[in-house]
Amino acid sequence: MPDEPIDPGPSGRAARPLTVTELTRRVKDVLEAGIGSCWVRGEVSNLRVQPSGHVYFSLKDAGAQLAAVMFRSQALRQSVKLRDGLQVVAHGDIGVYEPRGQYQLVVKVLVEDGVGELQRRYEELKRRLTEEGLFEAARKKPIPQMPHTVGFVTSPSGAAVQDFMRILIRRGWRGRVVVLPARVQGEDAAEEMIGMLRLAESLGIFDLIVIGRGGGSIEDLWAFNEEALVRAVAACPIPTISAVGHEVDFTLCDFAADRRAETPSAAAELVSSEFVRFAQRTESAGRAARSAVEDALGRARERVAHGRSRLRLLSPAALVERGNLRLDDLSNRLAAALRLSAQARRQALAAAAAGLDKASPETRVRFESHRLLSLFKRLRGASPGSVLNRGFAIMRDERGDPVTRRARIAPGQRLEAEFADGRTHVRAEEG
């Protein structure tokens, strides 16, 4: 279908038809600019929690229904447990989801119905005090790094005092804490805390004021949103830390104080942080100083020991002692040299004496005499007389020749037998 004029504009010319996207974006601009952020009361229905963490639901009353979405980052901050049928007051921005052409409330804060009035009062007072400049950073005082005396405006029976002191003791903080007792919940709680702030100012002994309590609902913490207390905290001449025990939301005292701590325990860490840092630096410096002193003493001891050794070496007694030692050493070396020399000369003399003895005529005569005697004994042992002395006899024939064979003897032949002690005649018989 061709684009045709369907409605003349103010100028008399036909207006171009809008696309769906263009119309939806115009609606989106009108709704978001014209309505913006708002509070809406209604009943939760069609509740869906996606795996991504986003929460989708509807707000309805007797006459209408409104789509609503709460993204994961905001859903994690809420303390209300949503369920179908729950009456709530939601705060958020009107937006248009263009793919469906559906407007919806993008929820940022969600409270159960009944708390909504307190939330509106909170937002209104916060806006007014912000416009007044009460929360500006330029008027905030610096927190002392090393406070000596700290005043804690809180209930003396609450767990906040115990948590605060436990952290300070565990971190070894050296200082004084004075509890300025006041109710922190209910009617007249704000007035009591204001009275304690004024008392702290009049005493003039405090370096730092901490004001706070443990966590709770918006009703429990409302005293810290009372305008009179917020102004008293902002006007306090002593540096002030607001330590109300909730981490997600803020009380107006958090904005008015010079510093905000998420919990009383966090306030204790803040108070003692510089002390702990200085203590660590002091301990490190002490270790370094001890190490330097020990090194210096060690070097001094070495120098003293070296000087003492040199003095000992240069003293007359040491010189005499070294002279005696050198004299003993030379004496021992001389005695050893003389012994070696005498021994060598004795050995040479013995060798010469042995050579002379071997070459002398007496030795030669003695040697030859022994040899002749040995030969004489051998000759005498081999002589006939020696043989006869051993029981042998020499047989001789008539001519006196020795008979060496039996076959040469005839029967009846006369023979002569020579014995060691003489000779005798014998006759051979036939045997």
C-alpha positions in Angstrom: 0.0 0.0 0.0 1.6 3.3 -1.0 2.2 6.0 1.6 -0.7 8.4 1.2 -1.6 11.5 3.3 -4.1 10.5 5.9 -4.4 13.7 8.0 -3.5 17.2 7.1 -1.2 19.0 9.5 -1.5 22.6 10.8 0.2 23.9 7.7 -2.5 22.3 5.5 -0.1 19.7 4.1 -0.7 16.0 4.7 1.6 14.4 7.5 3.8 11.4 6.7 2.6 8.2 8.5 4.9 7.2 11.4 6.4 3.8 11.6 5.7 1.6 14.6 9.3 2.2 15.8 9.0 5.9 15.4 5.7 6.1 17.3 7.0 3.8 20.0 10.1 6.0 20.5 7.9 9.1 20.7 5.8 7.4 23.4 9.0 6.4 25.2 10.4 9.9 25.1 7.1 11.4 26.4 6.7 8.9 29.2 10.3 8.9 30.4 10.6 12.7 30.2 7.1 13.5 31.5 7.0 11.0 34.4 10.5 9.9 35.1 11.2 8.5 38.6 8.2 7.9 40.8 6.9 5.8 43.8 4.2 3.2 43.0 2.1 1.2 45.5 0.6 -2.1 44.5 0.4 -5.9 44.9 3.0 -8.2 43.4 1.8 -10.7 40.9 3.2 -12.9 38.1 6.6 -13.0 39.9 9.4 -14.5 37.8 13.1 -14.8 38.8 15.4 -15.5 35.8 18.6 -17.5 36.1 20.4 -14.3 35.2 19.2 -12.8 38.5 16.7 -10.3 36.9 13.3 -10.2 38.5 10.1 -9.7 36.5 6.7 -9.1 38.1 3.5 -6.9 37.9 2.1 -4.4 40.3 -1.6 -4.2 40.4 -4.5 -2.7 42.3 -8.3 -2.9 41.8 -8.2 -0.8 38.7 -5.0 -1.5 36.7 -1.8 -3.5 36.3 1.8 -2.3 35.7 4.7 -4.4 34.3 7.8 -4.1 36.4 11.4 -5.3 36.2 14.2 -5.2 38.7 17.7 -6.0 37.3 20.1 -8.2 39.1 22.4 -5.5 40.5 19.4 -3.9 42.2 17.8 -7.1 43.2 20.8 -8.1 45.2 20.6 -4.9 47.2 17.0 -5.5 48.4 16.1 -6.9 51.8 12.4 -7.5 50.9 11.6 -11.2 49.9 9.2 -10.8 47.0 6.2 -13.2 46.7 2.9 -13.0 44.8 0.3 -11.1 46.8 2.8 -9.0 48.7 1.9 -5.3 49.1 4.9 -3.2 48.3 5.9 0.4 47.4 8.4 0.5 44.5 10.6 3.4 43.4 12.0 3.5 39.9 11.9 5.0 36.4 9.2 4.6 33.8 10.6 3.1 30.6 9.3 1.6 27.4 10.4 -1.8 26.1 10.4 -1.1 22.4 10.3 -4.6 20.9 6.9 -5.2 22.6 5.8 -1.6 22.7 5.2 -2.1 26.4 5.8 0.5 29.1 7.2 -0.8 32.5 8.6 0.4 35.8 12.3 -0.2 36.2 12.5 -0.7 39.9 15.5 0.5 42.0 14.1 0.4 45.5 11.5 -1.9 46.9 9.9 -1.7 50.4 7.0 -3.4 52.0 3.9 -1.2 52.1 3.9 0.8 55.3 7.6 1.5 54.9 6.9 3.5 51.8 6.0 6.7 53.8 9.3 6.6 55.6 11.1 6.2 52.3 9.3 9.1 50.8 10.2 11.3 53.9 13.8 10.1 53.6 14.0 11.0 49.9 12.4 14.4 50.5 14.6 15.3 53.4 17.7 14.1 51.5 16.8 16.2 48.5 16.2 19.3 50.6 19.4 19.0 52.6 21.4 18.3 49.5 20.0 21.4 47.8 20.9 23.3 51.0 24.6 22.1 50.6 24.6 20.3 53.9 26.2 17.2 52.4 28.9 18.9 50.3 32.4 17.5 50.4 34.0 20.9 50.8 32.5 21.4 54.3 33.7 18.0 55.6 36.6 17.9 58.1 39.6 15.5 57.7 39.7 12.5 60.0 42.7 12.6 62.3 45.2 9.9 61.5 46.2 9.1 65.0 43.3 9.9 67.3 44.1 9.6 71.0 40.6 9.9 72.5 37.6 8.6 70.6 34.0 9.2 71.7 31.4 6.5 70.6 27.8 7.7 70.6 25.8 4.5 70.8 23.8 2.2 73.1 26.2 0.8 75.8 24.3 -2.5 75.8 24.4 -3.0 72.0 26.7 -5.4 70.0 28.2 -2.4 68.2 30.3 -1.4 71.2 31.6 -5.0 71.6 32.4 -5.3 67.8 34.1 -1.9 67.9 36.3 -2.7 70.9 37.1 -6.2 69.7 38.6 -4.9 66.5 40.6 -2.2 68.3 42.0 -4.7 70.8 42.8 -7.2 68.1 44.7 -4.6 66.1 46.6 -3.5 69.2 45.4 0.1 69.0 46.8 2.4 71.8 44.2 5.0 72.7 41.1 5.7 74.8 37.5 5.0 73.9 34.7 6.8 75.8 31.2 5.5 75.3 28.7 8.3 75.2 25.5 6.4 76.0 22.3 7.1 74.1 19.4 5.3 72.8 19.8 4.6 69.0 16.2 3.4 68.3 12.7 4.6 69.0 11.2 7.8 70.3 13.6 10.5 71.6 16.7 8.5 70.4 17.7 11.3 68.1 17.5 13.9 70.9 19.7 11.7 73.2 22.3 11.4 70.5 22.2 15.1 69.9 22.8 15.6 73.7 25.8 13.3 73.6 27.3 15.3 70.6 26.9 18.5 72.5 28.4 16.9 75.7 31.4 15.7 73.7 31.9 19.2 72.3 31.7 20.8 75.8 34.2 18.3 77.3 36.9 19.2 74.7 38.8 16.0 75.2 37.8 14.1 72.0 39.9 13.9 68.8 37.2 12.0 67.0 33.5 11.1 67.4 31.9 7.9 66.1 28.1 7.7 66.0 26.3 4.5 65.1 24.7 1.2 65.9 24.2 -2.3 64.5 22.0 -3.0 61.5 18.3 -3.1 61.2 15.2 -2.2 59.2 14.5 1.3 58.0 12.2 1.8 61.0 15.0 0.7 63.4 17.5 3.1 61.8 15.1 6.0 61.4 16.6 8.0 64.2 19.7 8.5 62.1 17.4 10.1 59.4 15.9 12.7 61.8 16.7 16.2 60.5 17.7 17.5 63.9 20.3 14.8 64.4 21.6 15.1 60.8 22.1 18.8 61.3 23.8 18.2 64.6 26.2 15.7 63.0 27.0 18.2 60.2 27.6 21.0 62.6 29.7 19.1 65.1 33.1 20.8 65.3 34.8 17.4 66.1 35.6 15.2 63.1 32.8 12.6 62.9 32.4 9.1 61.5 28.9 7.7 60.9 29.0 3.9 61.5 25.4 2.6 61.2 25.5 -1.2 60.7 24.2 -1.5 57.2 26.2 -1.8 54.0 23.7 -1.4 51.2 21.6 1.7 52.1 22.7 5.0 53.6 21.2 7.0 56.4 21.2 10.8 56.2 23.8 10.8 59.0 26.1 9.0 56.6 26.0 11.9 54.2 26.3 14.5 57.0 29.2 13.0 58.8 32.8 13.7 57.7 33.3 10.0 56.9 31.1 7.0 56.5 31.9 3.5 57.7 29.8 0.5 56.6 29.7 -1.0 60.2 31.0 -0.2 63.6 33.7 -2.8 63.0 34.7 -1.0 59.8 34.8 2.3 61.8 37.2 0.6 64.3 39.5 -0.4 61.4 39.3 3.1 60.0 40.2 4.6 63.4 43.2 2.2 63.9 44.4 2.0 60.3 47.1 4.7 60.5 48.1 3.4 64.0 48.5 -0.1 62.6 50.5 1.3 59.6 52.7 3.4 61.9 53.1 0.4 64.3 54.2 -1.8 61.4 56.6 0.9 60.1 57.9 1.3 63.7 58.4 -2.4 64.1 60.1 -2.6 60.7 62.3 0.3 61.7 63.1 -1.3 65.0 64.1 -4.5 63.3 66.3 -2.5 60.9 67.8 -0.6 63.8 68.5 -3.8 65.7 70.1 -5.3 62.7 72.2 -2.2 62.0 73.3 -2.1 65.7 74.2 -5.8 65.6 76.1 -5.4 62.4 77.9 -2.3 63.8 78.7 -4.2 67.0 80.0 -7.2 65.0 82.3 -5.0 63.0 83.4 -3.2 66.1 84.2 -6.5 67.8 86.2 -7.6 64.7 88.2 -4.4 64.8 88.8 -4.7 68.5 89.9 -8.3 68.1 92.2 -7.3 65.2 93.7 -4.5 67.3 94.2 -6.8 70.2 96.0 -9.3 68.0 98.2 -6.5 66.6 99.0 -5.3 70.1 99.9 -8.8 71.1 102.1 -9.2 68.1 103.9 -5.8 68.7 104.3 -6.2 72.5 107.9 -6.8 73.9 106.7 -10.1 75.5 105.4 -11.2 72.1 108.6 -10.3 70.5 110.6 -12.2 73.1 108.2 -15.1 72.8 108.6 -15.1 69.0 112.4 -14.9 69.4 112.4 -17.9 71.7 110.3 -19.8 69.3 112.6 -18.9 66.4 115.7 -19.8 68.5 114.1 -23.2 69.5 113.3 -23.8 65.8 116.8 -22.9 64.7 118.3 -25.1 67.5 116.1 -28.0 66.5 117.0 -27.5 62.8 120.8 -27.3 63.7 120.7 -30.4 65.8 118.8 -32.3 63.1 121.3 -31.1 60.5 124.3 -32.2 62.7 122.7 -35.6 63.3 122.1 -36.1 59.6 125.7 -34.9 58.7 127.2 -37.2 61.4 125.1 -40.1 60.2 126.1 -39.5 56.6 129.8 -39.3 57.6 129.5 -42.5 59.7 128.0 -44.3 56.8 130.7 -43.1 54.4 133.4 -44.1 57.0 131.9 -47.5 57.4 131.8 -47.9 53.6 135.4 -46.9 53.3 136.4 -49.2 56.2 134.6 -52.0 54.5 136.5 -51.3 51.3 139.9 -51.1 53.0 139.2 -54.2 55.0 138.2 -56.0 51.8 141.4 -54.8 50.0 143.9 -55.4 53.0 146.5 -58.3 52.7 145.4 -59.7 56.0 141.9 -60.2 54.7 143.2 -61.7 51.6 145.5 -64.1 53.5 142.6 -65.0 55.8 140.4 -65.6 52.9 143.0 -67.8 51.1 143.8 -69.6 54.3 140.2 -70.5 54.7 140.0 -71.6 51.0 143.3 -73.8 51.4 141.9 -75.3 54.6 138.7 -76.2 52.8 140.7 -77.7 49.9 142.9 -79.6 52.4 139.9 -81.0 54.1 138.4 -82.1 50.8 141.8 -83.7 49.7 142.2 -85.4 53.0 138.7 -86.8 52.8 139.5 -88.2 49.4 142.9 -89.7 50.4 143.5 -93.6 50.8 144.2 -93.2 54.4 140.9 -91.6 55.0 139.2 -94.4 53.0 141.1 -97.0 55.1 139.9 -95.3 58.3 136.4 -95.9 57.2 136.9 -99.7 57.2 138.2 -100.2 53.7 141.4 -102.2 52.8 143.7 -102.0 49.8 144.7 -105.3 48.2 148.0 -105.5 46.4 149.6 -108.3 44.4 153.1 -109.7 44.7 154.4 -106.7 42.8 152.7 -104.3 45.1 150.1 -103.1 42.5 146.6 -102.6 43.7 144.1 -105.4 42.8 141.0 -103.6 41.4 139.3 -106.8 39.9 138.4 -110.1 41.4 139.1 -111.7 38.1 142.8 -110.9 38.3 143.2 -113.1 41.5 144.2 -116.7 41.0 143.4 -119.4 43.6 146.2 -119.7 46.1 147.7 -116.4 45.1 149.5 -114.5 47.8 148.2 -111.0 48.4 149.0 -108.1 50.7 146.1 -106.3 52.5 146.8 -102.8 53.7 144.6 -101.6 56.6 144.6 -98.2 58.4 146.9 -99.5 61.1 149.2 -101.6 59.0 149.7 -104.4 56.4 149.3 -108.2 56.5 149.8 -111.1 54.0 146.9 -113.2 52.9 146.3 -116.0 50.5 143.5 -116.3 48.0 141.4 -119.5 48.2 139.1 -120.8 45.7 135.7 -119.8 46.7 
